[in-house]
């Protein structure tokens, strides 16, 4: 579904991504893990065509179509959803407006406001509230729901559990697993190692802009040496 080959991205003269190669298959959760400042968010921004960074070399294809040099709105229209770090909700929009403004125009889209409220009943209770009038967990639900309303085939999630209480983290894990079971591809950037491993099928580890390890999630769970070396987990 998503294939990244030899991707090199820069912030000014700073070389951040150094020949990244990665594949996200349909219906799989792929976790991208690494310490802070290693280039994970830069990779997400590169996929979505957000500047900075600047892509100097490499290829990003989605369903066989090249994404490099396309503007973000065209990339999104290819059915790639984005849940950014920090949620990035609109202060002037209610919960209901967040969902309807971003609703896909595809007549066969399985995503409707009604279905969103079934998955996230808390949002139904808060549908008249502004995005800024929600708790951290509710804001994260809305960020995920907003992305789903675009009818994506692939969804990029950047630190979705950041700042959430344990019960909300568990709820989000269940939602991610259920979404993947419907055929949605998910690229998950996450600092919460064990949360990521609980839902991921495959794992890529990044260090200083390089992919330094790739394996199945259950393999990494039992590889304490690799976790300590690249993630600082003892």
N, CA and C of each residue as an Amber inpcrd file, in Angstrom:
protein
   702
   0.8280000  -1.1960000   0.0000000   0.0000000   0.0000000   0.0000000
   0.8650000   1.2510000   0.0000000   1.6970000   1.4220000   1.0430000
   2.6450000   2.5360000   1.1130000   4.0480000   1.9680000   1.0360000
   4.8350000   2.5070000   0.1160000   6.2130000   2.0460000  -0.0220000
   7.1410000   3.2500000  -0.0880000   8.1340000   3.2590000   0.7810000
   9.1150000   4.3390000   0.8640000  10.4710000   3.7750000   0.4990000
  11.1420000   4.4370000  -0.4450000  12.4400000   3.9470000  -0.9070000
  13.4810000   5.0650000  -0.8520000  14.5780000   4.8060000  -0.1550000
  15.7580000   5.6770000  -0.1340000  15.3830000   7.1400000   0.1000000
  14.5350000   7.3880000   1.0700000  14.0250000   8.7400000   1.3190000
  15.0330000   9.5680000   2.1140000  15.3690000  10.7330000   1.5690000
  16.2780000  11.6710000   2.2240000  15.5750000  13.0170000   2.3510000
  15.4310000  13.4980000   3.5890000  14.7520000  14.7660000   3.8490000
  15.6330000  15.6700000   4.6880000  15.4650000  16.9910000   4.4610000
  16.3120000  17.9910000   5.1070000  15.4660000  19.0670000   5.7650000
  15.9530000  19.5990000   6.8760000  15.5080000  20.8750000   7.4220000
  16.6430000  21.8570000   7.1700000  16.4830000  22.7160000   6.1830000
  17.5880000  23.5820000   5.7870000  18.7360000  22.7360000   5.2930000
  19.9030000  22.8940000   5.9170000  21.0650000  22.0890000   5.5510000
  21.1960000  20.8360000   6.4120000  20.3040000  20.6770000   7.3720000
  20.3880000  19.5300000   8.2790000  19.7610000  18.2970000   7.6280000
  20.5560000  17.2670000   7.4610000  20.1200000  16.0240000   6.8270000
  19.4510000  15.1510000   7.8810000  18.1130000  15.0390000   7.8390000
  17.3660000  14.3560000   8.8990000  17.1120000  12.8890000   8.5540000
  16.4220000  12.6460000   7.4470000  16.1490000  11.2680000   7.0200000
  17.2300000  10.8380000   6.0470000  17.8250000   9.6830000   6.3090000
  19.0080000   9.2590000   5.5650000  18.7740000   7.9040000   4.8950000
  18.0520000   7.9280000   3.7970000  17.8460000   6.6990000   3.0440000
  16.8490000   5.7510000   3.6800000  15.7010000   6.2780000   4.0870000
  14.6830000   5.4640000   4.7630000  13.9590000   4.5620000   3.7560000
  13.8200000   3.3000000   4.1300000  13.0430000   2.3290000   3.3610000
  12.0080000   1.7040000   4.2870000  10.7690000   1.6590000   3.8240000
   9.6860000   1.1540000   4.6730000   8.4990000   0.7530000   3.8120000
   7.7370000  -0.2380000   4.2890000   6.5080000  -0.6660000   3.6160000
   5.4050000  -0.7720000   4.6610000   4.2280000  -0.2250000   4.3400000
   3.0440000  -0.3850000   5.1900000   1.9960000  -1.1410000   4.3740000
   1.7480000  -2.4160000   4.6820000   0.7710000  -3.2020000   3.9270000
  -0.6710000  -2.8660000   4.3100000  -1.5670000  -3.2370000   3.4530000
  -3.0000000  -3.0630000   3.7250000  -3.4080000  -3.9360000   4.9100000
  -4.2150000  -3.3440000   5.7840000  -4.7650000  -4.1100000   6.9000000
  -3.7700000  -4.4350000   7.9930000  -2.6280000  -3.7400000   8.0170000
  -1.6140000  -3.9880000   9.0280000  -1.3190000  -2.7130000   9.8110000
  -0.9270000  -2.8850000  11.0570000  -0.4420000  -1.7710000  11.8750000
   1.0740000  -1.8610000  11.9100000   1.7160000  -0.8310000  11.3880000
   3.1780000  -0.7680000  11.3800000   3.5950000   0.3450000  12.3320000
   4.3820000  -0.0070000  13.3410000   4.8210000   0.9690000  14.3350000
   6.2210000   1.4640000  13.9900000   6.4000000   2.7650000  14.0760000
   7.7080000   3.3890000  13.9110000   8.1280000   3.9090000  15.2810000
   9.1900000   3.3350000  15.8260000   9.6150000   3.6390000  17.1880000
  11.0290000   4.2060000  17.1910000  11.3320000   4.9660000  18.2140000
  12.6660000   5.5330000  18.3690000  12.6480000   6.6110000  19.4320000
  13.8110000   6.9710000  19.8990000  13.9100000   8.0280000  20.8910000
  13.4670000   9.3620000  20.2810000  13.2680000  10.3570000  21.1240000
  12.9130000  11.6980000  20.6540000  14.0130000  12.2670000  19.7550000
  13.5890000  12.9910000  18.7200000  14.5370000  13.6700000  17.8520000
  15.2170000  12.7930000  16.8250000  14.6990000  11.6020000  16.5860000
  15.3480000  10.6780000  15.6520000  14.8250000  10.7920000  14.2220000
  13.7350000  11.5540000  14.0130000  13.2360000  11.7550000  12.6560000
  11.8770000  11.1530000  12.3670000  11.1880000  10.6550000  13.3930000
   9.9130000   9.9760000  13.1690000   8.8510000  10.9310000  12.6280000
   8.6820000  12.0770000  13.2770000   7.6980000  13.0550000  12.8060000
   8.1070000  13.6250000  11.4470000   9.4050000  13.7590000  11.2100000
   9.8700000  14.2190000   9.8990000   9.4260000  13.2570000   8.8100000
   9.4410000  11.9650000   9.0990000   8.9760000  10.9850000   8.1140000
   7.4890000  11.1650000   7.8380000   6.7000000  11.3520000   8.8810000
   5.2620000  11.5580000   8.7010000   5.0110000  12.8140000   7.8560000
   5.7080000  13.8930000   8.1680000   5.5410000  15.1400000   7.4220000
   5.9850000  14.9730000   5.9640000   7.0130000  14.1900000   5.7480000
   7.4760000  13.9400000   4.3800000   6.4230000  13.1770000   3.5850000
   5.7980000  12.1980000   4.2120000   4.7460000  11.4280000   3.5210000
   3.5830000  12.3360000   3.1360000   3.1990000  13.2430000   4.0480000
   2.0490000  14.1070000   3.8110000   2.3800000  15.3350000   2.9650000
   3.6490000  15.5160000   2.6040000   4.0260000  16.6550000   1.7820000
   4.0480000  17.9710000   2.5160000   4.1720000  17.9110000   3.8350000
   4.1880000  19.1300000   4.6380000   5.6020000  19.7140000   4.6810000
   5.7120000  21.0130000   4.5700000   7.0270000  21.6760000   4.6040000
   7.1500000  22.5530000   5.8420000   8.3560000  22.5810000   6.4890000
   9.4420000  21.6350000   6.2230000   9.0550000  20.2180000   6.6530000
   9.7940000  19.1960000   6.2250000  11.1070000  19.1790000   5.6070000
  11.0710000  19.3000000   4.0840000  12.2680000  19.2810000   3.4980000
  12.4570000  19.2660000   2.0430000  12.9900000  17.8950000   1.6510000
  12.2890000  17.2580000   0.7000000  12.7380000  15.9520000   0.2200000
  13.7420000  16.1710000  -0.9130000  14.9550000  15.6830000  -0.7140000
  16.0050000  15.8650000  -1.7120000  16.1710000  14.6430000  -2.6050000
  15.7580000  13.4810000  -2.1120000  15.9730000  12.2420000  -2.8610000
  15.0380000  11.1820000  -2.3230000  14.6220000  10.2770000  -3.1980000
  13.8340000   9.1400000  -2.7500000  12.4360000   9.1190000  -3.3250000
  11.7130000   8.0780000  -2.9730000  10.3760000   7.8430000  -3.5180000
   9.4170000   7.4590000  -2.4040000   8.1880000   7.9870000  -2.4900000
   7.0900000   7.5850000  -1.6130000   5.9160000   7.2570000  -2.5170000
   5.5500000   5.9930000  -2.6090000   4.4210000   5.6090000  -3.4620000
   3.2920000   5.0470000  -2.6160000   2.0750000   5.3700000  -3.0350000
   0.8770000   4.8840000  -2.3650000  -0.0190000   4.2700000  -3.4280000
  -0.2820000   2.9710000  -3.2910000  -1.0150000   2.2280000  -4.3280000
  -0.3960000   2.4510000  -5.7120000   0.9350000   2.5000000  -5.7350000
   1.6610000   2.6240000  -6.9860000   1.8190000   4.0320000  -7.5180000
   1.2400000   5.0410000  -6.8540000   1.3300000   6.4250000  -7.3120000
   2.3550000   7.1920000  -6.4890000   3.1910000   7.9600000  -7.1720000
   4.2310000   8.7390000  -6.5070000   3.6290000   9.9370000  -5.7770000
   4.0500000  10.1300000  -4.5180000   3.5560000  11.2420000  -3.7090000
   4.5420000  12.4060000  -3.6220000   5.8230000  12.1390000  -3.8210000
   6.8310000  13.1900000  -3.6770000   6.5350000  14.3250000  -4.6460000
   6.5980000  15.5490000  -4.1220000   6.3470000  16.8090000  -4.8530000
   4.8650000  17.1340000  -5.0310000   3.9640000  16.2850000  -4.5010000
   2.5450000  16.6380000  -4.5170000   2.2260000  17.5150000  -3.3040000
   1.2930000  18.4660000  -3.4370000   0.8810000  19.2640000  -2.2740000
   0.0500000  18.4180000  -1.3160000  -0.0020000  18.8090000  -0.0400000
  -0.6960000  17.9970000   0.9730000  -2.1500000  17.6850000   0.6370000
  -2.8920000  18.6530000   0.0590000  -4.3180000  18.3860000  -0.1920000
  -4.5010000  17.2970000  -1.2490000  -3.5890000  17.2170000  -2.2070000
  -3.6920000  16.1570000  -3.2080000  -3.3330000  14.7990000  -2.6130000
  -2.3590000  14.7940000  -1.7030000  -2.0070000  13.5530000  -1.0220000
  -3.1730000  13.0630000  -0.1770000  -3.8140000  13.9730000   0.5430000
  -4.9690000  13.5920000   1.3690000  -6.1050000  13.0290000   0.5210000
  -6.2880000  13.5840000  -0.6730000  -7.3660000  13.1210000  -1.5500000
  -7.1190000  11.7230000  -2.1010000  -5.9070000  11.2480000  -1.9810000
  -5.6130000   9.8720000  -2.3890000  -5.9950000   8.8820000  -1.3030000
  -6.6970000   9.3850000  -0.2760000  -7.2520000   8.5940000   0.8100000
  -6.1830000   8.2020000   1.8270000  -5.4030000   9.2210000   2.2110000
  -4.4610000   9.0750000   3.3110000  -4.9090000  10.0030000   4.4330000
  -5.2600000   9.4310000   5.5650000  -5.6930000  10.2170000   6.7140000
  -4.5210000  10.5240000   7.6220000  -4.6460000  11.5850000   8.4130000
  -3.5440000  12.0590000   9.2450000  -4.0700000  12.4740000  10.6070000
  -3.5080000  11.8730000  11.6490000  -3.7940000  12.2730000  13.0310000
  -2.5110000  12.8890000  13.5730000  -2.4060000  14.2200000  13.5820000
  -1.1360000  14.8490000  13.9440000  -0.8750000  14.8330000  15.4380000
   0.3850000  14.9360000  15.7860000   0.7600000  15.0690000  17.1880000
   0.1590000  16.3670000  17.7380000  -0.4440000  16.2950000  18.9250000
  -1.0620000  17.4750000  19.5030000  -2.4890000  17.7180000  19.0430000
  -3.0540000  16.8040000  18.2430000  -4.4640000  16.8060000  17.7930000
  -4.7650000  17.8590000  16.7310000  -4.3480000  19.1190000  16.9460000
  -4.5460000  20.2060000  15.9930000  -6.0290000  20.3880000  15.6160000
  -6.8730000  20.5160000  16.6130000  -8.2940000  20.7620000  16.3720000
  -8.5240000  22.2430000  16.1060000  -9.6710000  22.5510000  15.5010000
 -10.0290000  23.9340000  15.1900000 -10.8200000  24.5280000  16.3480000
 -10.3560000  25.6570000  16.8550000 -10.9700000  26.2520000  18.0370000
 -12.4080000  26.6960000  17.7930000 -12.7300000  27.0900000  16.5700000
 -14.0520000  27.6580000  16.2890000 -15.0800000  26.6170000  15.8540000
 -14.6940000  25.3370000  15.7590000 -15.6110000  24.3050000  15.2870000
 -16.0650000  23.3970000  16.4230000 -17.3270000  23.0070000  16.3850000
 -17.8400000  22.0310000  17.3340000 -17.3980000  20.6300000  16.9120000
 -17.6690000  19.6730000  17.7810000 -17.3750000  18.2760000  17.4510000
 -18.0970000  17.8750000  16.1680000 -19.3870000  18.1770000  16.0750000
 -20.1600000  17.8120000  14.8830000 -19.6070000  18.4790000  13.6330000
 -19.1890000  19.7320000  13.7630000 -18.6470000  20.4470000  12.6030000
 -17.3090000  19.8740000  12.1620000 -16.4820000  19.4610000  13.1010000
 -15.2180000  18.8040000  12.7360000 -15.4890000  17.5860000  11.8560000
 -16.5330000  16.8590000  12.1670000 -16.8310000  15.6330000  11.4310000
 -17.4460000  15.9180000  10.0600000 -18.3620000  16.8720000   9.9970000
 -19.0510000  17.1210000   8.7210000 -18.1880000  17.8930000   7.7390000
 -17.3400000  18.7890000   8.2310000 -16.4850000  19.5710000   7.3290000
 -15.5380000  18.6590000   6.5660000 -15.0630000  17.6030000   7.2090000
 -14.0640000  16.7370000   6.5890000 -14.6620000  15.4710000   5.9800000
 -15.9770000  15.3770000   5.9360000 -16.6130000  14.1680000   5.4200000
 -16.2930000  13.9560000   3.9460000 -15.9910000  12.7130000   3.5990000
 -15.6930000  12.3580000   2.2120000 -16.9380000  12.5160000   1.3450000
 -16.7310000  12.8950000   0.0940000 -17.8350000  13.0090000  -0.8540000
 -18.0650000  11.6950000  -1.5990000 -17.2700000  10.6830000  -1.3100000
 -17.4220000   9.3860000  -1.9850000 -18.7650000   8.7610000  -1.5850000
 -19.6040000   8.4060000  -2.5750000 -20.9280000   7.8640000  -2.2360000
 -20.8710000   6.5130000  -1.5320000 -19.7610000   5.7810000  -1.7050000
 -19.6570000   4.4590000  -1.0980000 -18.8230000   4.4680000   0.1780000
 -18.5560000   5.6540000   0.7050000 -17.7650000   5.7320000   1.9350000
 -18.5020000   5.0500000   3.0890000 -17.8070000   4.2000000   3.8440000
 -18.4600000   3.5360000   4.9820000 -18.5440000   4.4240000   6.2120000
 -17.9350000   5.6270000   6.1300000 -17.8530000   6.4790000   7.3060000
 -18.9090000   7.5770000   7.2870000 -19.7180000   7.5920000   8.3110000
 -20.7550000   8.6060000   8.4890000 -20.6590000   9.1220000   9.9150000
 -21.3020000  10.2540000  10.1690000 -21.3170000  10.7870000  11.5290000
 -21.9680000   9.7780000  12.4730000 -23.0050000   9.1140000  11.9960000
 -23.6850000   8.1150000  12.8280000 -22.7350000   6.9950000  13.2350000
 -21.9460000   6.5100000  12.2860000 -21.0120000   5.4230000  12.6050000
 -19.9240000   5.9030000  13.5690000 -19.4550000   7.1290000  13.3640000
 -18.4500000   7.6880000  14.2720000 -18.9900000   7.7330000  15.6950000
 -20.2400000   8.1660000  15.8440000 -20.8300000   8.2540000  17.1850000
 -21.0220000   6.8650000  17.7960000 -21.2110000   5.8420000  16.9660000
 -21.3200000   4.4770000  17.4800000 -19.9790000   3.9940000  18.0230000
 -18.8890000   4.3690000  17.3360000 -17.5520000   3.9670000  17.7690000
 -17.0780000   4.8170000  18.9430000 -17.4200000   6.1020000  18.8850000
 -17.0120000   7.0530000  19.9270000 -18.2580000   7.6820000  20.5550000
 -18.9990000   6.9390000  21.3760000 -20.2300000   7.4910000  21.9550000
 -19.9870000   8.7620000  22.7680000 -18.8060000   8.9110000  23.3050000
 -18.4990000  10.1160000  24.0780000 -18.5870000  11.3530000  23.1840000
 -18.2100000  11.2250000  21.9060000 -18.2860000  12.3690000  20.9920000
 -19.7370000  12.7460000  20.7080000 -20.6070000  11.7650000  20.6970000
 -22.0320000  12.0550000  20.5050000 -22.5550000  12.9120000  21.6600000
 -22.1010000  12.6080000  22.8690000 -22.5180000  13.3820000  24.0390000
 -21.9490000  14.7960000  24.0040000 -20.8350000  14.9810000  23.2940000
 -20.1470000  16.2740000  23.2560000 -20.2740000  16.9560000  21.8920000
 -21.2120000  16.5420000  21.0590000 -21.2470000  16.9980000  19.6730000
 -21.4260000  18.5070000  19.5140000 -21.9920000  19.1810000  20.5060000
 -22.1640000  20.6370000  20.4150000 -21.0220000  21.4080000  21.0700000
 -20.0880000  20.6790000  21.6640000 -18.9440000  21.3350000  22.3110000
 -17.8870000  21.7220000  21.2810000 -17.1940000  22.8110000  21.5460000
 -16.0490000  23.1830000  20.7320000 -14.8940000  22.2260000  21.0160000
 -13.9830000  22.1330000  20.0570000 -12.8420000  21.2450000  20.2360000
 -12.0290000  21.5730000  21.4660000 -11.9990000  22.8430000  21.8440000
 -11.2350000  23.2720000  23.0130000 -11.9490000  22.9870000  24.3300000
 -13.1910000  22.5400000  24.2510000 -13.9730000  22.2600000  25.4580000
 -14.0200000  20.7710000  25.7760000 -13.0630000  20.0310000  25.2390000
 -13.0190000  18.5880000  25.4440000 -11.8250000  18.2180000  26.3200000
 -11.9120000  17.0610000  26.9440000 -10.7760000  16.5350000  27.6900000
  -9.7200000  16.0440000  26.7010000  -8.5250000  15.7060000  27.2180000
  -7.4700000  15.2150000  26.3500000  -7.8730000  13.9620000  25.5980000
  -8.5200000  13.0360000  26.2870000  -8.9740000  11.8110000  25.6350000
 -10.0350000  12.0760000  24.5790000 -10.9520000  12.9810000  24.8750000
 -11.9980000  13.3180000  23.9070000 -11.4220000  14.0110000  22.6900000
 -10.4120000  14.8600000  22.9000000  -9.7680000  15.5220000  21.7670000
  -9.0630000  14.5110000  20.8660000  -8.4470000  13.4990000  21.4910000
  -7.7810000  12.4830000  20.6710000  -8.7970000  11.6580000  19.9040000
  -9.9250000  11.3260000  20.5330000 -10.9950000  10.6340000  19.8160000
 -11.4410000  11.4280000  18.6010000 -11.5980000  12.7380000  18.7910000
 -12.0610000  13.5900000  17.7060000 -11.0270000  13.6720000  16.5900000
  -9.7490000  13.7200000  16.9510000  -8.7040000  13.7680000  15.9270000
  -8.7190000  12.5030000  15.0740000  -8.9130000  11.3580000  15.7060000
  -8.9950000  10.0970000  14.9620000 -10.2730000  10.0630000  14.1270000
 -11.3920000  10.4670000  14.7370000 -12.6700000  10.4600000  14.0300000
 -12.6460000  11.3820000  12.8220000 -12.0430000  12.5490000  12.9610000
 -11.9230000  13.4990000  11.8480000 -11.1760000  12.8700000  10.6820000
 -10.0900000  12.1530000  10.9870000  -9.3320000  11.4870000   9.9250000
 -10.1600000  10.3870000   9.2650000 -10.9280000   9.6520000  10.0500000
 -11.7420000   8.5750000   9.4860000 -12.8230000   9.1150000   8.5510000
 -13.3420000  10.2930000   8.8450000 -14.4010000  10.8720000   8.0120000
 -13.9200000  11.2080000   6.6010000 -12.6030000  11.2680000   6.3940000
 -12.0840000  11.4940000   5.0420000 -12.0750000  10.2100000   4.2260000
 -12.4910000   9.0980000   4.8250000 -12.5560000   7.7810000   4.1700000
 -11.1730000   7.3200000   3.7050000 -10.2240000   7.1780000   4.6420000
  -8.8700000   6.8010000   4.2430000  -8.7100000   5.3020000   4.0030000
  -7.7220000   4.9640000   3.1920000  -7.2490000   3.5860000   3.0820000
  -6.0370000   3.3860000   3.9760000  -5.3410000   4.4880000   4.2460000
  -4.1680000   4.4900000   5.1070000  -4.3010000   5.6540000   6.0650000
  -3.9390000   5.4370000   7.3200000  -3.9950000   6.5200000   8.2890000
  -2.6490000   6.6030000   9.0190000  -2.1310000   7.8170000   9.1260000
  -0.8720000   8.0780000   9.8130000  -1.1920000   8.6600000  11.1850000
  -0.6760000   8.0570000  12.2280000  -0.9400000   8.5200000  13.5900000
   0.3770000   8.8970000  14.2570000   0.5030000  10.1580000  14.6620000
   1.7310000  10.6500000  15.2800000   1.5010000  10.8770000  16.7710000
   2.0350000   9.9800000  17.5780000   1.9320000  10.0540000  19.0470000
   0.4850000  10.1220000  19.5380000  -0.3770000   9.1900000  19.1420000
  -1.7910000   9.2910000  19.5250000  -2.0690000   9.1150000  21.0040000
  -1.1800000   8.4290000  21.7540000  -1.4660000   8.2160000  23.1790000
  -0.8550000   9.2880000  24.0740000  -0.2070000  10.2780000  23.4790000
   0.4770000  11.3050000  24.2670000  -0.4940000  12.0220000  25.2070000
  -0.1780000  12.0120000  26.4930000  -0.9720000  12.7300000  27.4800000
  -2.2710000  12.0600000  27.8840000  -2.4950000  10.8270000  27.4530000
  -3.7580000  10.1580000  27.7740000  -3.6400000   9.3150000  29.0400000
  -4.7510000   9.2320000  29.7730000  -4.8210000   8.3660000  30.9390000
  -4.7870000   6.9060000  30.4820000  -4.3040000   5.9830000  31.3260000
  -4.1930000   4.5680000  30.9320000  -5.4840000   3.9770000  30.3690000
  -6.6300000   4.3330000  30.9440000  -7.8920000   3.7640000  30.4450000
  -8.1780000   4.2470000  29.0320000  -7.8070000   5.4910000  28.7090000
  -8.0090000   6.0090000  27.3600000  -7.0060000   5.3970000  26.3830000
  -5.8040000   5.1230000  26.8630000  -4.8120000   4.4470000  26.0150000
  -5.3300000   3.0780000  25.6090000  -5.8910000   2.3470000  26.5560000
  -6.4250000   1.0210000  26.2570000  -7.5800000   1.1070000  25.2640000
  -8.4320000   2.0980000  25.4260000  -9.5560000   2.2810000  24.5000000
  -9.0470000   2.5720000  23.0960000  -8.0280000   3.4190000  22.9930000
  -7.4780000   3.7560000  21.6860000  -6.8160000   2.5430000  21.0380000
  -6.1530000   1.7220000  21.8340000  -5.5440000   0.4920000  21.3040000
  -6.6070000  -0.4090000  20.6850000  -7.7340000  -0.5340000  21.3510000
  -8.8230000  -1.3630000  20.8270000  -9.3370000  -0.8040000  19.5020000
  -9.4510000   0.5090000  19.4140000  -9.9370000   1.1410000  18.1900000
  -8.9550000   0.9140000  17.0470000  -7.6590000   1.0740000  17.3140000
  -6.6520000   0.8700000  16.2780000  -6.6850000  -0.5620000  15.7600000
  -6.7740000  -1.5210000  16.6680000  -6.8300000  -2.9240000  16.2590000
  -8.0710000  -3.2070000  15.4250000  -9.2100000  -2.6420000  15.8120000
 -10.4500000  -2.8550000  15.0580000 -10.3750000  -2.2230000  13.6760000
  -9.7550000  -1.0440000  13.5680000  -9.6250000  -0.3880000  12.2670000
  -8.7700000  -1.2190000  11.3160000  -7.6770000  -1.7570000  11.8240000
  -6.8120000  -2.5830000  10.9780000  -7.5500000  -3.8320000  10.5000000
  -8.4320000  -4.3730000  11.3320000  -9.1650000  -5.5810000  10.9520000
 -10.1390000  -5.3270000   9.8110000 -10.4770000  -4.0540000   9.5570000
 -11.3630000  -3.7190000   8.4330000 -10.5900000  -3.5260000   7.1350000
  -9.2480000  -3.6460000   7.1670000  -8.4360000  -3.4800000   5.9770000
  -7.6920000  -2.1740000   5.8990000  -7.8600000  -1.3200000   6.9090000
  -7.1720000  -0.0330000   6.9230000  -5.7020000  -0.2450000   7.2800000
  -4.8000000   0.3700000   6.5130000  -3.3900000   0.3580000   6.8640000
  -3.0970000   1.4790000   7.8460000  -2.2520000   1.2250000   8.8260000
  -1.9570000   2.2260000   9.8600000  -0.4510000   2.3040000  10.0700000
   0.0820000   3.5190000   9.9630000   1.4670000   3.7840000  10.3490000
   1.4080000   4.5390000  11.6690000   1.9410000   3.9300000  12.7120000
   1.8120000   4.4260000  14.0690000   3.1670000   4.8740000  14.5980000
   3.3180000   6.1730000  14.8190000   4.5000000   6.7130000  15.4790000
   4.1620000   6.8780000  16.9510000   4.9540000   6.2640000  17.8100000
   4.5370000   6.2000000  19.2120000   5.7430000   6.1510000  20.1410000
   5.6550000   6.8890000  21.2670000   6.6650000   6.8230000  22.3190000
   6.3350000   5.7350000  23.3420000   5.0510000   5.3940000  23.4450000
   4.6200000   4.3810000  24.4050000   4.9030000   3.0000000  23.7970000
   6.0740000   2.4560000  24.1190000   6.5500000   1.2280000  23.4930000
   5.5620000   0.0890000  23.6220000   5.1210000  -0.1850000  24.8270000
   4.2970000  -1.3740000  25.0280000   2.8950000  -1.1870000  24.4720000
   2.4100000   0.0310000  24.4230000   1.1410000   0.2880000  23.7540000
   1.2650000  -0.0010000  22.2630000   2.3490000   0.4790000  21.6600000
   2.5620000   0.2440000  20.2330000   2.6830000  -1.2450000  19.9270000
   3.4580000  -1.9550000  20.7480000   3.6640000  -3.3830000  20.5020000
   2.3880000  -4.1910000  20.7010000   1.4660000  -3.6800000  21.4920000
   0.2210000  -4.4180000  21.7380000  -0.7000000  -4.4210000  20.5240000
  -0.5170000  -3.4630000  19.6000000  -1.4050000  -3.3830000  18.4390000
  -0.6740000  -3.5940000  17.1130000   0.6570000  -3.4640000  17.1000000
   1.4020000  -3.4940000  15.8340000   1.6170000  -4.9220000  15.3390000
   1.6570000  -5.0480000  14.0190000   2.0690000  -6.2930000  13.3870000
   3.5720000  -6.2930000  13.1190000   4.0530000  -5.1450000  12.6200000
   5.4750000  -4.9960000  12.3260000   6.0100000  -3.7410000  13.0050000
   7.3340000  -3.7250000  13.2040000   7.9710000  -2.6000000  13.8700000
   9.2250000  -2.1950000  13.1010000   9.3810000  -0.8760000  12.9280000
  10.6210000  -0.3080000  12.4290000  11.2030000   0.5570000  13.5460000
  12.5050000   0.4370000  13.7720000  13.1890000   1.2750000  14.7390000
  14.0420000   2.2950000  14.0040000  13.9410000   3.5660000  14.4260000
  14.6780000   4.6450000  13.7820000  15.6770000   5.2600000  14.7510000
  16.8640000   5.5200000  14.2460000  17.8910000   6.2100000  15.0160000
  18.6430000   7.1600000  14.0900000  18.7060000   8.4280000  14.4760000
  19.3580000   9.4910000  13.6860000  19.0000000   9.4160000  12.2080000
  17.6980000   9.2980000  11.9390000  17.2140000   9.3390000  10.5670000
  17.4040000   8.0790000   9.7600000  17.8510000   7.0090000  10.4060000
  18.0770000   5.7330000   9.7310000  17.1490000   4.6590000  10.3000000
  16.6640000   3.7680000   9.4510000  15.9740000   2.5780000   9.9360000
  17.0480000   1.5730000  10.3170000  17.1280000   1.2640000  11.6030000
  18.2110000   0.4140000  12.1020000  17.7500000  -0.9910000  12.4490000
  16.4210000  -1.2070000  12.4430000  15.9210000  -2.5450000  12.7790000
  14.4930000  -2.6640000  12.2640000  14.1450000  -3.8390000  11.7490000
  12.7860000  -4.1240000  11.2780000  12.4680000  -5.5600000  11.6460000
  11.3230000  -5.7640000  12.2950000  10.9460000  -7.1100000  12.7050000
   9.4530000  -7.1690000  12.9870000   8.9750000  -8.3450000  13.2960000
   7.6080000  -8.5110000  13.7610000   7.5130000  -8.0090000  15.1980000
   6.3380000  -7.4980000  15.5710000   6.1760000  -6.8910000  16.8960000
   6.4680000  -7.8790000  18.0200000   6.0220000  -9.1270000  17.8720000
   6.2400000 -10.0940000  18.9450000   7.7200000 -10.4570000  19.0770000
   8.4880000 -10.3340000  17.9690000   9.9220000 -10.5870000  18.0440000
  10.6030000  -9.5170000  18.9010000  10.2220000  -8.2600000  18.6850000
  10.8390000  -7.1880000  19.4560000  10.4810000  -7.2920000  20.9290000
   9.2710000  -7.7050000  21.2240000   8.8400000  -7.8320000  22.6150000
   9.7620000  -8.7590000  23.4060000  10.3310000  -9.7500000  22.6930000
  11.2080000 -10.7240000  23.3560000  12.6870000 -10.4430000  23.1330000
  12.9950000  -9.3000000  22.5110000  14.3830000  -8.9570000  22.2020000
  14.8090000  -7.7820000  23.0860000  15.1260000  -8.0820000  24.3200000
  15.4650000  -7.0430000  25.2850000  16.7280000  -6.2870000  24.8980000
  17.6800000  -6.9610000  24.2770000  18.9320000  -6.3210000  23.9000000
  18.6890000  -5.2210000  22.8690000  17.8570000  -5.4980000  21.8620000
  17.5520000  -4.4970000  20.8330000  16.7620000  -3.3350000  21.4180000
  15.8120000  -3.6260000  22.3040000  15.0350000  -2.5570000  22.9240000
  15.9230000  -1.6510000  23.7570000  16.8750000  -2.2380000  24.4640000
  17.7710000  -1.4200000  25.2750000  18.7140000  -0.6030000  24.3920000
  19.1980000  -1.2080000  23.3280000  20.1800000  -0.5450000  22.4760000
  19.5930000   0.6550000  21.7610000  18.4010000   0.4920000  21.1810000
  17.8570000   1.5590000  20.3300000  16.7630000   2.3900000  20.9980000
  16.1470000   1.8740000  22.0560000  15.0450000   2.5790000  22.6920000
  15.3370000   2.9660000  24.1380000  16.4240000   2.4580000  24.6890000
  16.7800000   2.7830000  26.0610000  15.8920000   2.1090000  27.0750000
  15.2330000   1.0150000  26.6710000  14.3200000   0.3020000  27.5640000
  15.0760000  -0.8430000  28.2020000  15.0680000  -0.9030000  29.5070000
  15.7660000  -1.9710000  30.2310000  14.7880000  -3.0640000  30.6600000
